[in-house]
């Protein structure tokens, strides 16, 4: 509904957009791309996106948790046949067919290597789906989005590097 390039650029004259998302934010980003990308291109192209621990194929933990708590968000993140996440993935593949289409931006994914309360929240396979580059970090689900200090700069530098990397520098490698 709110895809007007004027809305996104009214404060500054942006030449491109880059996104850093965490968890459900990656799902929202992909919905934004599907809903608004054609209206924004080419006036404000998406340059790059870094998705940190985004459950692109759903989360088994969300499926289990939705049995105990009434939450639309948990149900949306389950990987069931009629789930929102399944619908989003079908629409994503229809628009950006991995056999024939290059993503118009660089998509990178970071994933968690440490459990949160004994469980990995978003599995590697779900976090890295649809990304052209990925890397695991010794963080839990919450920690992957919050570098702690200068010693923790590996994650920060990886995100920064992927945001600044030109999306078409390795066009052939962008097929996913």
BELNORHU-V827239 format. One line per field, one symbol per residue. phi: phi as a letter, one per 30 degrees, with the letter a starting at -180 (. if undefined). Layout:
phi = ???
//
This chain:
phi = .cceedddbddbcdcabbbbbbhdedddeddedddbeddddcdbdddabccchcddcibddddddddcbdadddddcdcdecdedddedddddddceddbbcddbdcbbcbdccdchibddbdedddcdicdbaadbdbcddddcbedaddcdededddeeddddddcdbeddddb
//
